[in-house]
Amino acid sequence: MAPDLTIAERIRTELAKRRKLDVNAIQPHHSLRNDLGLDSADAIELVFYLEEAFDFEVPDQDFRNFTTVSEVIAYVQGRLKST
């Protein structure tokens, strides 16, 4: 992944790749479950991606609260600012 991509672009690109969609089809307001069809296994894979790509651990209780793409983006941005 190119390092000059924003956090939002990186997350949207990863979701698009996993869901086999065009990245432009992934919008911040989309629901992870209802709009993108992520199930629990997909959510776990997304957590693994976030942990590896952004070099921090995502506690289970944090990720369970995410329902939209924008919530994931905001979480990552917040975690990176606090380091």
N, C-alpha and C positions, 0 to 999 in steps of 0.2 A: 504494500500500500504506500502510495506516495506520501512523504511526510508533510507536504504543504497543504493537504486536505484538512478542512476543519473537522472538529469532533463530530458535528452533525453529519457532514458528508461521509465520514468514515463509517459511522453507525448505519446510516441509510444505505450505503454501498454494501455493507455486510448483510443487512436484512434482505436487500434485493437479490444478492447472490444466493442466499439460503432459500429464499422463496421463489427463485427463478423468475424474477420480475425486473423490469427496467427500473433503474434507480429513481427516475422521475415519478414512478408510480408509488413510491414510498414517501408519504407526507407526514410532517410532525404530528398532525392531529389524528393520525390513524391509530386505531386500537390494535394492540399487538395480537390479541386473540380474535376479535370479531372481524377486523378489516384484513389483517395479514394472515390469520389462521394459525398462529403459533400455538402449539400445544405444550405440555409440560416438558417434553424432551427437547423441543425447539428452544424453550426458555432457558433450559440448562446449558445448551450449546451457546446461546447468546451470552450468558454469564461467563462461560469459559473464554469466549472471544474478548469480552470486555476486560477480563482480568489479564489476559495475555497482551492485548493490544495497548492497554493503558497502564499496565503494571501496578495494579492494586487489587485487593481482595474485595469481593462483593458479598457481604453477609446475606444469608437467605432471607432474613426478615426485611432487608432493604429491597431486594428484587421482587418479593411478593407484592409490594405496593405499586409496582409499575403497571400501568394499563395502556399508556400511549407511547409512541415513539418520542414525543417531546419530553416526557418524564424521564426516559432513559438518557436522552441527551443532556437534560438539566442535571441529572444525577452525576454523570461523568464529568461535566464541566465543574460542578461543585466540588467533587472529590479531587480533581486536578488542581483547583485553586487553593485547596486547603493543604497541599503538600509542599 
